[in-house]
Amino acid sequence: AARPATARYRGRFAPSPTGPLHFGSLVAAVASYADALAAGGGWLLRIEDVDTPRTRPGAEDAIVRALSQHGFRWDGPVVRQADRTAMYEAALAHLTAQHAIYACTCTRRALESAPLAASGERVYPGTCRARGAATGTRPVHAAQRVRVGDAVVEFVDLLQGPQRQALASDVGDFVVRRADGLFAYRLAVVVDDAAQGVTTIVRGADLLSSTPRQIFLQRLLALATPYYLHVPVAINAAGEKLSKQTHAAPLPADPLPSLLAAWGFLQQPPPLAAPRTAAEFWAHATRAWSRARLPPVAMLPAPRALSGTPCSAAKR
């Protein structure tokens, strides 16, 4: 499912292999792919398996197969984060040389009393930074955090508009390598996007609050900052984001109903005649895609038939 890359625009879809694709995943993929097609650009597929304990056997193959069945075509081979550890090590070494990181031995329990940010995340209070933990060292069972200082990151999301985050008060110093030795998603994704020449990132609005931290890392690492467009996240009847944890239903075998439902969810112009194949759907999507029609909200209810069982109901 590869096609040659020729255009300067380069987008990507980067699912984690923690389970099968569901409607929420498809919405993000459709938005990303349609935006790339409409721009005459390239589109990459990257498997974000940096969090190895969450990876499920067979999930990657199932994701690739489902995308192919839904008519997605990507440039070149599939890239896997598990194969890119040396690049993340190099980025960490660059941060260490700048004295930008320090070791942190705080446990989750120790941080339970830390203040909550508007995003619902705990704001790191700087405990280990204040202790004067040795820069660049990694005691056993220590994470590594990047110093944010008084940085304020501002950017304009192509859908959600102007964004601003004062890192110290909104998130605090954040982890770039976990205590178990695994690299944090935020560092890995910044390195990957730069290495692959990604120019435009279209993804779910659940990652909007994480974007300023990624931009901060891009600046520390002297990497280009791509354009960002965060589309609404699909939620179930209980108001929960569709995910494996909330029992989101896998995509059905027939791709067309799901593609059309995702297209409608994104409030895009419907085709005049019902497409008979995924290829016909994408021909329409290439012509009709409109950023201006996207709903500038963070979340929207998914079609009930495609959302799965709410987690609260599944426990009864």
C-alpha positions in Angstrom: 0.0 0.0 0.0 2.7 2.5 -1.0 2.7 5.3 -3.4 5.6 7.6 -4.6 6.2 10.9 -2.7 6.5 13.9 -5.0 5.0 16.9 -3.2 6.5 19.2 -0.5 3.5 18.8 1.8 4.1 15.8 4.0 1.5 14.5 6.5 1.5 11.4 8.6 -0.7 9.0 10.6 0.9 7.5 13.6 -1.2 4.9 15.5 -0.1 3.0 18.5 -0.4 -0.8 18.2 -2.4 -1.3 21.4 -5.5 -2.8 19.6 -7.5 -2.6 16.4 -8.4 0.6 14.7 -11.8 2.0 15.8 -14.0 4.9 14.7 -12.0 7.5 16.6 -8.7 6.4 15.0 -10.4 6.4 11.6 -11.6 10.0 12.0 -8.0 11.2 12.6 -6.7 9.1 9.7 -9.4 10.4 7.3 -8.7 14.0 8.3 -4.9 13.6 7.9 -5.1 11.7 4.6 -7.7 14.0 3.0 -5.7 17.1 4.0 -2.6 15.6 2.3 -4.5 14.5 -0.8 -6.2 17.9 -1.2 -2.8 19.6 -1.0 -1.3 17.2 -3.5 1.1 16.1 -0.8 2.7 13.0 0.6 1.5 10.9 3.6 3.4 8.6 5.9 2.4 5.7 8.1 4.4 5.4 11.4 3.7 2.8 14.1 4.3 4.5 17.5 5.4 1.5 19.5 7.8 3.4 21.8 5.6 2.3 24.8 6.4 -1.4 24.5 4.4 -2.6 27.5 1.2 -1.4 25.9 2.0 -3.0 22.5 -0.3 -6.0 21.7 0.8 -8.9 19.5 -0.8 -8.7 16.0 -2.1 -5.2 16.5 0.3 -3.6 14.0 -0.6 -6.1 11.2 -4.3 -5.5 12.0 -3.9 -1.7 11.7 -2.0 -1.9 8.4 -4.6 -4.3 7.0 -7.5 -2.1 8.1 -6.0 1.0 6.6 -5.4 -0.8 3.3 -9.0 -2.1 3.2 -10.2 1.5 3.8 -8.2 2.7 0.8 -5.3 4.5 2.5 -2.0 4.6 0.5 1.2 5.7 2.1 4.7 6.8 0.9 7.5 4.3 1.4 7.8 1.6 4.1 6.0 1.7 7.4 8.3 3.2 10.1 8.4 1.8 13.6 9.6 3.7 16.7 11.0 0.5 18.1 13.7 0.7 15.3 14.7 4.3 16.1 16.1 4.1 19.6 19.5 5.4 18.5 17.9 8.6 17.2 16.2 9.2 20.5 19.5 8.6 22.4 21.2 11.2 20.2 18.4 13.7 21.0 18.7 13.0 24.7 22.5 13.5 24.5 21.9 16.9 22.8 19.6 17.9 25.7 22.2 16.7 28.2 24.9 18.7 26.6 22.7 21.8 27.0 22.2 21.0 30.7 18.5 21.0 29.9 17.5 17.8 31.7 17.9 16.3 35.2 17.2 13.0 37.0 13.9 12.7 38.8 13.1 9.9 41.3 9.6 11.1 42.2 7.0 8.3 42.1 3.4 8.7 41.0 2.3 8.4 44.5 4.6 11.3 45.6 3.1 13.5 42.9 -0.6 12.8 43.8 -0.8 16.0 45.8 0.7 18.1 42.9 -1.8 20.7 41.6 -4.0 19.9 38.6 -3.7 21.8 35.4 -6.7 22.7 33.2 -5.9 19.7 31.1 -6.3 17.4 34.1 -2.6 16.6 34.3 -0.5 17.1 37.4 1.8 20.1 37.3 5.3 18.9 38.3 6.4 21.0 41.3 10.1 20.8 40.6 10.9 18.5 43.5 14.0 16.9 42.1 15.2 20.1 40.3 15.1 21.9 43.7 17.1 19.1 45.2 19.8 19.8 42.8 19.7 16.4 41.1 22.9 15.9 39.0 22.3 17.0 35.5 22.5 14.3 32.9 22.8 11.4 35.3 20.3 8.5 35.6 20.2 6.8 39.0 18.4 3.5 39.0 14.7 4.0 38.8 15.0 7.6 37.8 13.2 9.4 35.0 14.7 12.4 33.1 12.9 15.7 33.0 13.5 18.7 30.8 13.7 22.1 32.5 11.0 24.5 31.1 12.2 27.6 33.0 9.9 30.5 32.3 9.1 29.4 28.7 5.7 30.4 27.2 4.8 28.7 24.0 2.3 30.2 21.6 1.2 28.9 18.3 -1.9 29.1 16.0 -3.7 25.8 15.4 -5.1 25.6 11.9 -8.5 24.7 13.3 -8.6 25.5 17.0 -7.0 28.9 16.6 -4.4 30.7 18.9 -3.0 28.6 21.7 -0.8 29.6 24.6 0.8 27.6 27.4 3.0 28.8 30.2 4.9 25.6 30.7 6.0 26.1 34.3 2.5 26.8 35.7 0.6 24.7 33.2 2.7 21.5 33.1 6.0 22.0 34.9 9.2 20.2 33.9 8.2 17.1 31.9 9.5 13.6 31.4 11.5 12.9 28.2 12.8 9.5 29.4 10.8 7.3 31.8 12.1 5.6 34.9 11.8 2.3 33.2 14.3 3.5 30.5 11.7 4.0 27.7 11.6 7.2 25.9 8.6 9.5 26.4 6.2 9.9 23.5 6.8 13.6 23.3 10.5 13.3 22.7 10.1 10.4 20.2 7.4 12.1 18.1 9.4 15.3 17.8 12.5 13.4 16.6 10.4 11.3 14.2 8.5 14.1 12.6 11.7 16.1 12.0 13.6 13.0 10.6 10.7 12.2 8.3 10.3 15.8 7.1 6.7 16.1 8.3 5.3 19.6 7.5 1.7 19.3 8.6 0.3 17.3 11.5 -3.4 16.6 11.5 -4.6 14.7 14.6 -7.1 14.5 17.4 -7.7 17.5 19.8 -6.9 15.3 22.8 -3.2 16.0 21.9 -3.7 19.8 21.7 -2.4 20.4 25.2 0.7 18.3 24.5 1.7 20.4 21.5 3.4 23.3 23.3 5.7 20.8 25.0 6.6 19.3 21.6 7.3 22.8 20.2 9.5 23.5 23.2 11.5 20.4 22.5 11.7 21.3 18.8 13.3 24.6 19.8 15.7 23.0 22.2 16.8 20.5 19.5 16.9 23.2 16.7 14.2 21.3 14.7 11.6 22.9 12.4 8.1 23.2 13.8 5.4 21.8 11.5 1.8 23.2 11.1 -0.7 21.7 13.5 -4.4 21.0 12.9 -6.4 19.3 15.7 -9.7 17.8 14.7 -12.5 16.9 17.2 -12.1 13.7 19.2 -15.0 11.1 18.9 -16.6 10.3 22.2 -19.1 7.7 23.2 -22.5 8.1 24.9 -20.8 8.3 28.3 -18.7 11.3 27.1 -15.5 9.2 27.0 -13.0 9.3 24.2 -13.2 6.2 22.0 -10.3 4.0 22.9 -9.5 0.4 23.8 -9.9 1.3 27.4 -13.5 2.5 26.8 -14.3 -0.6 24.7 -14.5 1.2 21.4 -15.8 -1.2 18.7 -13.3 -2.3 16.0 -14.1 -1.1 12.5 -16.5 -3.3 10.6 -15.4 -5.3 7.6 -17.1 -3.1 5.0 -15.1 0.1 4.8 -17.6 2.4 3.1 -20.0 3.0 5.9 -17.2 3.8 8.3 -15.5 6.1 5.8 -18.8 8.0 5.1 -19.5 8.2 8.8 -16.1 9.7 9.5 -16.5 12.1 6.6 -19.9 13.2 8.0 -18.4 13.5 11.5 -15.9 16.0 10.1 -18.8 17.9 8.5 -17.4 17.5 5.0 -19.5 17.9 1.8 -21.2 14.6 1.1 -20.8 13.0 -2.4 -23.6 13.5 -4.9 -23.7 9.8 -5.5 -23.0 7.1 -3.0 -19.4 5.8 -3.7 -19.2 2.1 -4.6 -15.6 1.6 -3.5 -13.1 3.1 -1.2 -11.2 4.4 -4.2 -14.4 6.3 -5.3 -14.7 7.7 -1.8 -11.2 9.0 -1.8 -11.6 10.6 -5.3 -14.4 12.6 -3.8 -12.5 13.4 -0.6 -9.6 14.7 -2.7 -11.8 17.2 -4.5 -14.2 18.1 -1.7 -12.0 18.4 1.5 -12.5 21.7 3.2 -10.7 22.8 6.4 -13.2 25.7 6.6 -16.0 23.2 7.2 -14.3 21.4 10.1 -16.1 21.9 13.4 -13.7 23.9 15.6 -14.5 22.0 18.8 -12.5 19.5 20.9 -14.9 16.6 20.9 -18.1 15.4 19.2 -20.3 12.3 19.8 -19.5 9.4 17.5 -22.3 7.6 15.7 -23.7 5.2 18.2 -23.4 2.1 15.9 -19.6 2.7 15.6 -18.8 3.9 19.1 -18.9 0.6 21.0 -20.0 0.0 24.6 -19.4 2.8 27.1 -16.9 1.7 29.8 -19.4 2.2 32.6 -21.9 0.0 30.9 -19.4 -2.7 30.2 -18.6 -3.0 33.9 -22.2 -3.8 34.8 
